[in-house]
Amino acid sequence: MKKFIVLALVVIAAALTAVFAQGSPEFDGRLQVGISKLMVHPALDSIEQGIKDYLADNNIDAVYETQTANGEISTAASIAQLFQTEGKDIVVGIATPTAQALANVFTDTPVVFATVTDPESAGLTGLPNVCGTSDMVPVKEQLRLIEEVTDAKTLGMVYTSSEANGITLMEAMKAACEEAGVELVTASVSNSSEVMMAAQTIIDRVDAMYVSTDNTVISAISALSEVCSDNNVPLFSADTTSSFGTEVLLAGGFDYYQSGRLTGEVIKRILNGEKPEDIGTLYLENLEIYVNLDTADKLGIEIPADILESASYVIKDGAEIEL
């Protein structure tokens, strides 16, 4: 019996040694990339895929370890410590909290942030080893679209009070609404499970609802969409990627897969010898428009011809139609 136990322990030890060896840069020899993602949702997943595809297309042989913080800042900090212990060659933070956590831990290893709304306010600029991409959306342009479609006088917005980009975008929309003479009615949440209830508390006071690129709220967009649909209130989004399969009427945002590819380009430039501080922040351009004609019919809203003509995606009878 003792011999059996000893043999079993030897086998387990050998297996663990093999696992740890495979995860170490010295054993593999390829570029070791740690990706810290705030949570799982379509936009962030598209960013991750875009990064990997861009590097593969440019013949950069890399091994990826993706860790998800599940919306918890403390978990993001633990992931950063894990990547430091593992000796990653380069680390990527998808969303503001994960990027901040990485920048707080790594001082020499390149830290690349992906689609951080306001890098400066997040403390991610001016650091010698930190650079990346931003998805700061043109809220004035989005508000113009909302007004053109609905003539809304009151706009509802659920935002995350603990997420830097959520607060930044809420404040930006508030300023845009004040300038346009539109009342902004807000409700704050601390996690995605609170989104539905927060929306329900303001839904009867608004003409339309807006969701920004607030990761926590976007991750619960199905719940937000349900509340809006049940109350016949049009929902507008700043994220086209997460709008598919929902009752979102209109979305104006960026292609997050292309955002990932742009982040991959940042990584390539670092590998080619550029200093992160010289790269700085690259900003996304070319706003995409998403229109759901099924939702428009349900709400009795006619989408203006100029918006339809400029749309990148149009949904009709439950499917995307060719433009």
Disulfide bonds with the S-S distance in Angstrom:
none
